[in-house]
Amino acid sequence: MSSFTTKILSAEAASGAVMRWRAAGDTIVFANGCFDLLHVGHVRYLRAAAELGSRLVVGINSDASTRRLKGPGRPVLPERARAELVAAVRGVSAVVLFEEITVEPLLRLLRPDFHAKGTDYTPDSVPEAAVARELGVAVRIVGDEKRHATRDLLAHLARS
């Protein structure tokens, strides 16, 4: 096992880690996504999210929730492979797989200082914005302009 695979935690284990990190004075950032066919846009989003604090926890949609969000044929990569790839990105402290369509339950459990979303959102369009406000979690839009998408990569591969 590679050392980065130890970053893949259950929600409960991530909650314990967040409590320890917060007690040590760390600032907790939470980011999420499907991360199917990891690409440069994903890496830029994760790196920018990591810069918001000292610990970055990343929620990754399970295979079932990715299928519900993205449709038949998705995900391309299974959840464990996607989790390992994201865990290998510098700045990621922990990865948690989740079954739901939104990360509201994880936000409630982890109560991060920041909830980072990509530039395809605005602070008002973030699906979990109301829950973040309720919990006192600051929402931040990070990463580069949305010019990279897994669906575009898949379409390019289909044409090749």
N, C-alpha and C positions, 0 to 999 in steps of 0.2 A: 504494500500500500504506500502510495506517495503521501508525503506530509500534508499536502493540501486537502486530502480526502478526510482528514480528521476535523476539518472545518464544517463538514456536512452534519448538521445537528437536527434532532427532533425539535418541535416547537417548545417543548418543556425544557429541554437542555439549553436551547437558545435563550429562553427566559432566565434561566439560572446564570448563564454567562453574562447576559446583559446586566443583571443585578450586581454581579461581581465587578464588572467593568465600571458601572456607574459608581459603586462604592469606592473604587480606586480613582475616581475623578474623570473618567472618560466621558466624552460626548458621543452619543449613540445616533447613528444615521441608519435609516432603513430605505432600501430600494427594492423594486420588484419587477418581474416580467417573466415571459416564457423563455427567452434566450435560446430559441430554436435556431440552429446554425449560427453560432456566435460570430458576430462580424464587428468591424471597426466602430460602428455606431454604438453597439452594446458596450464595448471596452471604454469608449470615450464617456459614455453615460456613467458607468461604474466608477471610473477614475475621478470624474467630477463630483460624484456623490461622496466618494471617500474623502475628498478635500474639505467637506463640510464639518467633519468631526474627527475623532480619534479611532472610532470603531464603526465599521460598515457591516450591517447584516443585510443579506439579500434573500428575499423570498422568491422562489421559483415555482411557477404553476406546475402541478403534476401533469402527467400525460393526459388524464381524464379532463382536467380543467382546461388544458391547452386545446384539446379537441373541441370542447364546448365553445371556446373563444374563437378558434381559428378555422374550425371545420374539418371535414374528412381529409385524411392523408397527413394530418399534423398531429403531433409533432414529427419532425423528421428524425430527430435524435431522441432516444428515451430519456426520461427524467434523471436517471442516475448519471448518464453521460453529460447532460446539460449542467447538473449540479457540480460535477467534477471540473468542467471547463470554467465555470464562474468562480469556483473556489480557488482556481489557479491564478486568477487575475490579482495583481498586486493591489493591496489596499482592502481586499475583502477579508473580513474577520470571521464571518460565519455565513452559512447557507442553510436555508430551511425550505423544504418542499411543502406546498400547501394545495389542498383540494378545491378550495372555494374559487369563485370567479373574481372576487375582490379580496384585498388583504385586510379588510376591517378587523376580522378576528385576531390576526397577528399584530396589528397596531394596538388593539386593546390589551393583548398579552404582553407585548414587549415595551410599549409606551416609549418609543424613541424620542430623542430631542428633535430630529428632523425626519421628514418623509420626502425623499428625493424622487422626482418623476422626470421623465424625458421631455424634450422640447415639442413633442406632439401633443402636449397638454398645456393648459394655462392653469394658474392657481385655482380658478373657479371650475374648470372642467375635470379636475382630478376626482375619480370616482369616490375616493375616501375622504374628500375635503371636509365634509360635515363631521365625520368621526374624528378627524385630526383636530379640528377646531375644538370639539367637545373635550378631547384629551389634552389640549394644550401643546400639540405637536405642530411644529412649524413646517409648512409645505414649501419646498424649494424646487424650481424647475432648473434642471442642469443638463449638461451635455451639449453636443453640437447640433446644428440645425438638422432636422429630420430629413436626411437624404439617403439613408441606408435602411433597407427593409428586407427581412427574410423572404417575403413574397416576391420581391424583385429579383433576388438571387435565384429563387426557385424557377421563376419565369425565364430568366436568362439560361439556366441549366436545361430547361425543357426545350428551348430553341436551339441549343448547341447540338 
